[in-house]
Amino acid sequence: MPTIRMDGRRVDYSSAGAGTRPPLLLVHGYTGSKEDFEPVLDGLAGDRPVVAVDLPGHGGSEGTTDPDGYALAASAAWLVRFADAVGLGDHHLLGHSMGGLISQRVAAAASQRLRSLVLASSGLGALRPEAADAVARVAVVARDDGLEAAYEESQRRYAEIDLDPGAMVARKAREDYVRRRYLALEVAAVVGGARNLITAMPLGAFLRGIDIPVLVLHGEADYAWTPAEQALLARTVRGAELAVVPDSYHSPQLENPSAWLDAVAPFLRRADALPPR
């Protein structure tokens, strides 16, 4: 697994693929990791370099103990520096969930570096109150009682979600891995990420004038940002395409990877065909 050091801390990432098409950078969501893209990595990397990174405090990447270090603006600046550190040059950027909020801010700061932007299972800004309340409860437990208690609190929330039997089986199969990954998080990343999801402000003016191709896609039964909220995101972004992944929830790249790829791969190829800016 490739690693580099930034700010004196270890950064883990995965890379796959080669070819002459512009590279793609994948950014996971809150409490996730680069492994969230494993089912789609080979499909994306058939004709281009693809990099999936662990954000600070997640997966194998070390992070600060200060929750403020995980703010959206700080994370976006870190991501731009990471792209430089691994030599991506002009590239496509795909952010899942909170990674989509971060990626919007990368585009706002450095759209000239991007060939396209994919906002996957994300939203205009903060989660709606009922979803935000659940995230806040988990963050408070992590801060006060530690990651083990926070993980149990997060699982209580998932138990309330109405999943079909197939999705429940798939989630059960990943349960041990997800628990180990969660317990390896930096507590400050849990707290700081929760602040992002609760307080993020929409970048309306920027999104209405964005000058790169944008794809908004989500699972048909997303329970974080609702399909209606993500449709609003697509309407807000100038010229954005909207794709709905059937038979999936908040992580369709895991739940229905073939349909997810059927939406993302052609979009990237269409964006490839446009002249570099």
N, C-alpha and C positions, 0 to 999 in steps of 0.2 A: 504494500500500500504506500503510495508516494506521500511524503511529508516535507514540509518546509518550516521555517521559523519566521514568525512576524512578531515584532514588538517583544522579542525574547521568549515567545511562547510557541509551542508546537501547533501546527495546522495539518490536519489530515484531509486528504481528498482522494478521489478515485478518478482515473482517466481511462478512456477507451476510444477506439476508432482512429482513423486517419483519413487522408484525402484532401482534396483542394477546396471543398466547401468551407465557409466560415465556421469557426468553432462555436460550441454551445456551452454555456455555464448554467448549471442546475443548482438551485438554492432551496433547501428544505424549509419546513415550517417550525412552529413552536414545539420544543422538546423533541424534534425529529433528528434526522441525520441523513447523510448521503445515501445510506442503504434504502431510504424511501423510494429511490429511483432504480433500484436493481432490476425490477421486472421490465423496464423500458430502456435500459441503458444500451443494450446491444442493438435494439431496433433504431435508436437515435444515432448510433455510432456507425451505421453501415457506410456512410459516405462523408463523415466529418469527424473531427476531434470533439469529444464530449468530456467535460469535467464536472464532477459533482463534489461539492465541498462541505465539510462539517463546519458550521458557523462556530465562533468562539463559545466555549462552555458547553458544547454539544458533541456527541460522538467522541472522536479521538482528539478533538481540538481543545487546547487549554484556553481558559478564559479568566477574566478578572473577577475579583470578589466584590466589585462595586456594581450594583444593579444599573447605575447610570451608564455604564460602559456598554450596555446592550440596547440603548435607545436606537430608534430607527435611523436617525441621521448618522450616528456613530457606526452602526452596522453597515449602512450604505457606503460610507467612506472606507471602511475596512474591506468591503467587497471589491471596490474599485482597485485598491492597492493589491488585493490578492490576485485579481485578473492580471495586473501588471507583473506581479512576482512570478506567475507561471507562464507569462508570455502569450496571453490570449490575443492581444491586439483587438481589432474590431471583431465583435462577437454577438451572437444571439444570447439573450438572457431570459431564463425561465424561473419564476419564483412561485413556490407552492405555499398557500396559506399565509402565515406571517412573512414567509419569504417573498410573497407577492407585494406586501406593503414595503418591504425593504427594496425590492427591485423597482418599484415605482419611484423611489427616491434616488436610486442610482440613475434612472432615466432622466429625472429632473435635473440632476447635477451634471450628467455626462452623456446625454443622448447621442452626441456625435461619435461616441465609442461603440454604439449598439447598432446592429443590423435589424433587430426586431426585439419585441418584448412580449413574453407570454405570461399572463397572470392566471395562475391555475388555482382554483378553489380559494379565491381571495376576495377582497372587497374594496369599496371606496375608502373606507376608514374603519373606525372601531366596530367591534362586534355589537350587535343589538343587546339591550340590557340583560335579557335572561341568559344569553350565552356569555356575556361579560361577567355576570355574577358568578357563574360556575368557574371560570378561569380565575377570578379573584379569590374564591374560596381555596382553590388549590395552591395559589401562590402564598396566601397567608399561612396555610398549613406547612408549606415547605420552609418558609422563613422561621416559623415558631417551633415546629416539631420535627423537621427534617424530611428528607426525600422519601423514605419508606412510607411515612404517614401521608405524604402528598400523593404518592402513587396510588395508595388505596383510595384516597378521596377522588382522584381522577377516574378510577375504575367505577366508582359509584355513579359518576355522571354518565359514563358510557353505558352502564346497565339500564339507564332510563331511556336510551335511544331505541327506537323501534327498527331493528335490523331484520332482514330476511334470513332464513335458516342458513343459506350458503355463506352470507357475510359473517354470521356468527361463528361458523366453523372456521372460516379463514382467519378471523380475529383470534380465535382460541389457539390456532396453530402457531401464531406469532407471539403468544402471550409471554412465554418465558424470555424470549429475546427482547421484547419491548420493555419488560420489567427490568432486565439487566441494563439496558440502555438508559432507562429513566434514572436508575440509581447511580449512574455514572455522570449525570448532569452536574454542572455547577449550580448551586442553589441560587446564586445571584442571577444566573441566566433564566431561571424559572420566574423569579420575581421581576426582573427587568423586562422579559418577554411579555409577561402578563400586563405590565404597564402599557406596553405598546398596543396590545390587543384591546385594551380598555379605553385608551385615550387618543388613538391615531386620528388625525384630522385629514379629511379628503384634500387631495391636491387638484381641486376642480379646474382652476384656471390653466394649470400646466397640462392636464389630461385633455382638455378641450382643444388645445393647440399642439398636441404632440405631433412630431413630424417623422415618426418611424412606424412601420407596421406593428399592430398590436392584436393579439389573440386573447380573448377571455374564454376560459373553459372551466366547466365544473361538473360534478356528478349530479344526476337528475334529482337526487334526494339528499343533497348536501344539508347538514345540520349545523354547520358553523355560520357562515354567511349563507342565507337562503338563496335558492335559485332566483327569486325576484330581486334580491339585493345585487346579485352578480349580473343579472340582466341590466340593472340600472348602471352598474359599472361600465358595461359594454356600451350603453347608450351615451354615457358621459365622455368616453374616450373617442376622439375624432377618428372616424374611419375604422373603428375596431370591428373585428370579426367575433362572433359568439358561437361556441360549440358546447353542446350538452352531451355528456357521456352517459349512455344508458346503463342501467343495472349497477349503479355505483353511488357512493356517498361523498365523504369529504376527501378521500384519497383515491380517486379513480385510477391513478397510475398503478396502484396496488390491487384495486378491486376489479377493474376491467382494463387491463393494460393494452389489449389489442385495439379496443375502441379508442382509448386515449391516444395511442400512436396514430391511429387513422385520422385523428384531428390535428395532432401537432406536427407530424412529419411533413405532410403536404404544405402546411402553412410556412414552415421553415424553408422549404424549397422555393415557394413563391417569393418569399422575402430575399432568398439568395439571388434571384434573377434581377432584382432591382439594382441600379448602379450604386456603388459605395458612396457615402456622403463625405 
